[in-house]
Amino acid sequence: MIDKISNPAAAASAYANQAKGISAPGLDAPEKQSFGDILKTKAMEAVETVRGGEKATAQAITGEASLPEVVQAITASEITLQTVVAVRDRLVTAYQEIMRMPV
């Protein structure tokens, strides 16, 4: 999508049209997903990233992976874990705020 829009004015126009529900020429309308579906997909991707870090660590122990590959996989796992914890904290905070609202 980004490569199809090359200037800021076209990007702003496409964004405004998308907000109105109008599809921009040459762009496919994104598939509508619920928040739960998006959250589930991203959680599964996070699990796969962490598994990749674990796999790289095991390969490093057996000598099958180079040090840069291991560092990259572990760094990706660490960033993913930090992101998941931050999202969880935000969700808990939002839930607590909702529970404090008067009915």
FIDO-456630 format. One record per atom (N, C-alpha, C): atom name; x, y, z. Coordinates in steps of 0.2 Angstrom, whole numbers, plus 5000, padded with zeros to 4 digits. Layout:
N
<site CA; px X; py Y; pz Z>;
...
This chain:
103
<site N; px 5004; py 4994; pz 5000>;
<site CA; px 5000; py 5000; pz 5000>;
<site C; px 5004; py 5006; pz 5000>;
<site N; px 5010; py 5006; pz 5004>;
<site CA; px 5014; py 5012; pz 5005>;
<site C; px 5017; py 5014; pz 4998>;
<site N; px 5020; py 5008; pz 4994>;
<site CA; px 5023; py 5009; pz 4988>;
<site C; px 5018; py 5012; pz 4983>;
<site N; px 5012; py 5011; pz 4983>;
<site CA; px 5007; py 5014; pz 4978>;
<site C; px 5006; py 5021; pz 4979>;
<site N; px 5007; py 5024; pz 4985>;
<site CA; px 5006; py 5031; pz 4986>;
<site C; px 5013; py 5034; pz 4987>;
<site N; px 5015; py 5038; pz 4983>;
<site CA; px 5021; py 5041; pz 4983>;
<site C; px 5022; py 5048; pz 4985>;
<site N; px 5016; py 5052; pz 4986>;
<site CA; px 5017; py 5059; pz 4989>;
<site C; px 5012; py 5060; pz 4994>;
<site N; px 5014; py 5065; pz 4999>;
<site CA; px 5010; py 5066; pz 5005>;
<site C; px 5003; py 5068; pz 5003>;
<site N; px 5002; py 5072; pz 4998>;
<site CA; px 4995; py 5074; pz 4996>;
<site C; px 4990; py 5068; pz 4995>;
<site N; px 4993; py 5063; pz 4991>;
<site CA; px 4989; py 5057; pz 4989>;
<site C; px 4988; py 5053; pz 4995>;
<site N; px 4993; py 5053; pz 4999>;
<site CA; px 4992; py 5049; pz 5005>;
<site C; px 4987; py 5052; pz 5010>;
<site N; px 4987; py 5058; pz 5010>;
<site CA; px 4982; py 5061; pz 5015>;
<site C; px 4975; py 5060; pz 5011>;
<site N; px 4974; py 5061; pz 5005>;
<site CA; px 4968; py 5060; pz 5001>;
<site C; px 4966; py 5053; pz 5002>;
<site N; px 4970; py 5048; pz 5002>;
<site CA; px 4968; py 5041; pz 5002>;
<site C; px 4966; py 5039; pz 5010>;
<site N; px 4969; py 5043; pz 5014>;
<site CA; px 4967; py 5042; pz 5021>;
<site C; px 4960; py 5045; pz 5023>;
<site N; px 4959; py 5051; pz 5020>;
<site CA; px 4953; py 5054; pz 5021>;
<site C; px 4947; py 5050; pz 5018>;
<site N; px 4948; py 5047; pz 5012>;
<site CA; px 4944; py 5043; pz 5008>;
<site C; px 4942; py 5036; pz 5012>;
<site N; px 4948; py 5033; pz 5015>;
<site CA; px 4947; py 5027; pz 5018>;
<site C; px 4943; py 5029; pz 5025>;
<site N; px 4944; py 5034; pz 5028>;
<site CA; px 4940; py 5036; pz 5034>;
<site C; px 4932; py 5037; pz 5032>;
<site N; px 4931; py 5039; pz 5026>;
<site CA; px 4924; py 5040; pz 5023>;
<site C; px 4921; py 5033; pz 5021>;
<site N; px 4925; py 5028; pz 5020>;
<site CA; px 4923; py 5022; pz 5017>;
<site C; px 4924; py 5021; pz 5010>;
<site N; px 4927; py 5026; pz 5007>;
<site CA; px 4928; py 5026; pz 5000>;
<site C; px 4935; py 5023; pz 4998>;
<site N; px 4935; py 5018; pz 4993>;
<site CA; px 4941; py 5015; pz 4992>;
<site C; px 4945; py 5019; pz 4987>;
<site N; px 4952; py 5019; pz 4988>;
<site CA; px 4956; py 5023; pz 4983>;
<site C; px 4957; py 5019; pz 4977>;
<site N; px 4958; py 5022; pz 4971>;
<site CA; px 4959; py 5018; pz 4965>;
<site C; px 4966; py 5014; pz 4965>;
<site N; px 4966; py 5008; pz 4964>;
<site CA; px 4972; py 5004; pz 4964>;
<site C; px 4973; py 5001; pz 4970>;
<site N; px 4969; py 5003; pz 4975>;
<site CA; px 4971; py 5000; pz 4982>;
<site C; px 4965; py 4995; pz 4984>;
<site N; px 4967; py 4989; pz 4986>;
<site CA; px 4961; py 4985; pz 4988>;
<site C; px 4959; py 4987; pz 4995>;
<site N; px 4953; py 4986; pz 4997>;
<site CA; px 4950; py 4988; pz 5003>;
<site C; px 4953; py 4982; pz 5008>;
<site N; px 4955; py 4984; pz 5014>;
<site CA; px 4958; py 4979; pz 5019>;
<site C; px 4952; py 4975; pz 5022>;
<site N; px 4953; py 4969; pz 5023>;
<site CA; px 4948; py 4965; pz 5026>;
<site C; px 4946; py 4967; pz 5033>;
<site N; px 4940; py 4967; pz 5034>;
<site CA; px 4938; py 4970; pz 5041>;
<site C; px 4939; py 4964; pz 5046>;
<site N; px 4942; py 4965; pz 5051>;
<site CA; px 4943; py 4960; pz 5057>;
<site C; px 4941; py 4963; pz 5063>;
<site N; px 4939; py 4959; pz 5068>;
<site CA; px 4937; py 4962; pz 5074>;
<site C; px 4943; py 4963; pz 5078>;
<site N; px 4943; py 4967; pz 5084>;
<site CA; px 4949; py 4968; pz 5088>;
<site C; px 4951; py 4961; pz 5091>;
<site N; px 4947; py 4957; pz 5093>;
<site CA; px 4949; py 4950; pz 5096>;
<site C; px 4953; py 4946; pz 5091>;
<site N; px 4951; py 4946; pz 5084>;
<site CA; px 4954; py 4943; pz 5079>;
<site C; px 4961; py 4946; pz 5078>;
<site N; px 4962; py 4952; pz 5078>;
<site CA; px 4968; py 4955; pz 5077>;
<site C; px 4973; py 4954; pz 5083>;
<site N; px 4970; py 4954; pz 5089>;
<site CA; px 4974; py 4953; pz 5095>;
<site C; px 4976; py 4945; pz 5095>;
<site N; px 4972; py 4941; pz 5093>;
<site CA; px 4974; py 4934; pz 5093>;
<site C; px 4979; py 4933; pz 5087>;
<site N; px 4979; py 4936; pz 5082>;
<site CA; px 4984; py 4935; pz 5076>;
<site C; px 4991; py 4938; pz 5079>;
<site N; px 4991; py 4943; pz 5082>;
<site CA; px 4997; py 4946; pz 5084>;
<site C; px 5000; py 4942; pz 5090>;
<site N; px 4996; py 4939; pz 5094>;
<site CA; px 4998; py 4935; pz 5100>;
<site C; px 5002; py 4929; pz 5097>;
<site N; px 4999; py 4926; pz 5092>;
<site CA; px 5002; py 4920; pz 5089>;
<site C; px 5008; py 4922; pz 5085>;
<site N; px 5009; py 4928; pz 5082>;
<site CA; px 5015; py 4930; pz 5079>;
<site C; px 5020; py 4931; pz 5084>;
<site N; px 5018; py 4934; pz 5090>;
<site CA; px 5023; py 4935; pz 5096>;
<site C; px 5026; py 4928; pz 5098>;
<site N; px 5021; py 4923; pz 5099>;
<site CA; px 5023; py 4917; pz 5101>;
<site C; px 5028; py 4914; pz 5096>;
<site N; px 5027; py 4914; pz 5090>;
<site CA; px 5032; py 4912; pz 5085>;
<site C; px 5038; py 4915; pz 5085>;
<site N; px 5038; py 4922; pz 5086>;
<site CA; px 5045; py 4925; pz 5087>;
<site C; px 5049; py 4923; pz 5093>;
<site N; px 5046; py 4922; pz 5098>;
<site CA; px 5049; py 4919; pz 5104>;
<site C; px 5052; py 4912; pz 5103>;
<site N; px 5048; py 4908; pz 5100>;
<site CA; px 5050; py 4901; pz 5098>;
<site C; px 5056; py 4902; pz 5093>;
<site N; px 5056; py 4906; pz 5089>;
<site CA; px 5062; py 4907; pz 5084>;
<site C; px 5068; py 4909; pz 5088>;
<site N; px 5067; py 4913; pz 5093>;
<site CA; px 5073; py 4915; pz 5098>;
<site C; px 5076; py 4908; pz 5102>;
<site N; px 5071; py 4904; pz 5104>;
<site CA; px 5073; py 4898; pz 5108>;
<site C; px 5076; py 4893; pz 5103>;
<site N; px 5074; py 4893; pz 5097>;
<site CA; px 5077; py 4888; pz 5092>;
<site C; px 5084; py 4891; pz 5090>;
<site N; px 5085; py 4897; pz 5089>;
<site CA; px 5091; py 4900; pz 5088>;
<site C; px 5096; py 4899; pz 5093>;
<site N; px 5094; py 4899; pz 5100>;
<site CA; px 5098; py 4898; pz 5105>;
<site C; px 5100; py 4890; pz 5105>;
<site N; px 5095; py 4886; pz 5104>;
<site CA; px 5097; py 4879; pz 5104>;
<site C; px 5102; py 4877; pz 5098>;
<site N; px 5101; py 4881; pz 5092>;
<site CA; px 5106; py 4880; pz 5087>;
<site C; px 5113; py 4882; pz 5088>;
<site N; px 5113; py 4888; pz 5092>;
<site CA; px 5119; py 4891; pz 5094>;
<site C; px 5123; py 4886; pz 5099>;
<site N; px 5120; py 4882; pz 5103>;
<site CA; px 5123; py 4878; pz 5108>;
<site C; px 5126; py 4872; pz 5104>;
<site N; px 5122; py 4870; pz 5099>;
<site CA; px 5125; py 4864; pz 5095>;
<site C; px 5130; py 4866; pz 5089>;
<site N; px 5131; py 4873; pz 5089>;
<site CA; px 5135; py 4875; pz 5084>;
<site C; px 5132; py 4876; pz 5077>;
<site N; px 5126; py 4876; pz 5076>;
<site CA; px 5122; py 4876; pz 5069>;
<site C; px 5121; py 4883; pz 5067>;
<site N; px 5121; py 4888; pz 5072>;
<site CA; px 5119; py 4895; pz 5070>;
<site C; px 5125; py 4899; pz 5072>;
<site N; px 5126; py 4905; pz 5068>;
<site CA; px 5131; py 4909; pz 5069>;
<site C; px 5129; py 4914; pz 5074>;
<site N; px 5134; py 4918; pz 5077>;
<site CA; px 5132; py 4922; pz 5083>;
<site C; px 5128; py 4928; pz 5081>;
<site N; px 5129; py 4931; pz 5075>;
<site CA; px 5124; py 4936; pz 5073>;
<site C; px 5117; py 4934; pz 5072>;
<site N; px 5116; py 4928; pz 5069>;
<site CA; px 5109; py 4925; pz 5069>;
<site C; px 5106; py 4924; pz 5076>;
<site N; px 5110; py 4922; pz 5080>;
<site CA; px 5107; py 4921; pz 5087>;
<site C; px 5105; py 4928; pz 5090>;
<site N; px 5110; py 4932; pz 5090>;
<site CA; px 5109; py 4939; pz 5093>;
<site C; px 5103; py 4942; pz 5090>;
<site N; px 5102; py 4942; pz 5083>;
<site CA; px 5096; py 4945; pz 5080>;
<site C; px 5090; py 4941; pz 5083>;
<site N; px 5089; py 4935; pz 5083>;
<site CA; px 5084; py 4931; pz 5085>;
<site C; px 5082; py 4932; pz 5092>;
<site N; px 5087; py 4933; pz 5097>;
<site CA; px 5086; py 4934; pz 5104>;
<site C; px 5083; py 4941; pz 5105>;
<site N; px 5086; py 4946; pz 5101>;
<site CA; px 5084; py 4953; pz 5101>;
<site C; px 5077; py 4954; pz 5099>;
<site N; px 5075; py 4950; pz 5094>;
<site CA; px 5068; py 4951; pz 5091>;
<site C; px 5063; py 4948; pz 5097>;
<site N; px 5065; py 4942; pz 5100>;
<site CA; px 5061; py 4939; pz 5105>;
<site C; px 5061; py 4944; pz 5111>;
<site N; px 5066; py 4947; pz 5113>;
<site CA; px 5066; py 4952; pz 5119>;
<site C; px 5061; py 4958; pz 5117>;
<site N; px 5062; py 4961; pz 5111>;
<site CA; px 5058; py 4966; pz 5109>;
<site C; px 5050; py 4964; pz 5109>;
<site N; px 5049; py 4958; pz 5106>;
<site CA; px 5042; py 4956; pz 5106>;
<site C; px 5039; py 4955; pz 5113>;
<site N; px 5043; py 4952; pz 5118>;
<site CA; px 5041; py 4951; pz 5124>;
<site C; px 5040; py 4958; pz 5128>;
<site N; px 5044; py 4963; pz 5127>;
<site CA; px 5043; py 4969; pz 5130>;
<site C; px 5036; py 4972; pz 5127>;
<site N; px 5035; py 4971; pz 5121>;
<site CA; px 5029; py 4974; pz 5118>;
<site C; px 5023; py 4971; pz 5120>;
<site N; px 5023; py 4964; pz 5121>;
<site CA; px 5017; py 4960; pz 5124>;
<site C; px 5016; py 4962; pz 5131>;
<site N; px 5021; py 4963; pz 5135>;
<site CA; px 5020; py 4966; pz 5142>;
<site C; px 5017; py 4973; pz 5142>;
<site N; px 5019; py 4977; pz 5138>;
<site CA; px 5017; py 4984; pz 5137>;
<site C; px 5009; py 4984; pz 5135>;
<site N; px 5008; py 4980; pz 5130>;
<site CA; px 5001; py 4979; pz 5128>;
<site C; px 4996; py 4976; pz 5134>;
<site N; px 4999; py 4971; pz 5137>;
<site CA; px 4995; py 4968; pz 5143>;
<site C; px 4994; py 4974; pz 5148>;
<site N; px 4999; py 4977; pz 5150>;
<site CA; px 4998; py 4983; pz 5155>;
<site C; px 4993; py 4988; pz 5153>;
<site N; px 4993; py 4990; pz 5146>;
<site CA; px 4988; py 4995; pz 5144>;
<site C; px 4981; py 4992; pz 5144>;
<site N; px 4980; py 4985; pz 5143>;
<site CA; px 4974; py 4982; pz 5143>;
<site C; px 4971; py 4982; pz 5150>;
<site N; px 4976; py 4980; pz 5155>;
<site CA; px 4974; py 4979; pz 5162>;
<site C; px 4972; py 4986; pz 5164>;
<site N; px 4976; py 4991; pz 5162>;
<site CA; px 4974; py 4998; pz 5165>;
<site C; px 4967; py 5000; pz 5162>;
<site N; px 4966; py 4999; pz 5155>;
<site CA; px 4960; py 5001; pz 5152>;
<site C; px 4954; py 4997; pz 5156>;
<site N; px 4955; py 4991; pz 5157>;
<site CA; px 4950; py 4987; pz 5160>;
<site C; px 4948; py 4990; pz 5167>;
<site N; px 4953; py 4992; pz 5171>;
<site CA; px 4952; py 4995; pz 5178>;
<site C; px 4949; py 5001; pz 5177>;
<site N; px 4950; py 5005; pz 5172>;
<site CA; px 4947; py 5012; pz 5171>;
<site C; px 4939; py 5011; pz 5170>;
<site N; px 4938; py 5006; pz 5165>;
<site CA; px 4931; py 5004; pz 5164>;
<site C; px 4927; py 5002; pz 5170>;
<site N; px 4930; py 4998; pz 5174>;
<site CA; px 4927; py 4995; pz 5180>;
<site C; px 4926; py 5001; pz 5185>;
<site N; px 4930; py 5006; pz 5185>;
<site CA; px 4929; py 5012; pz 5190>;
<site C; px 4923; py 5017; pz 5187>;
<site N; px 4921; py 5016; pz 5181>;
<site CA; px 4916; py 5021; pz 5179>;
<site C; px 4909; py 5019; pz 5182>;
<site N; px 4906; py 5025; pz 5184>;
<site CA; px 4900; py 5024; pz 5187>;
<site C; px 4894; py 5022; pz 5182>;
<site N; px 4890; py 5018; pz 5184>;
<site CA; px 4885; py 5015; pz 5180>;
<site C; px 4878; py 5019; pz 5181>;
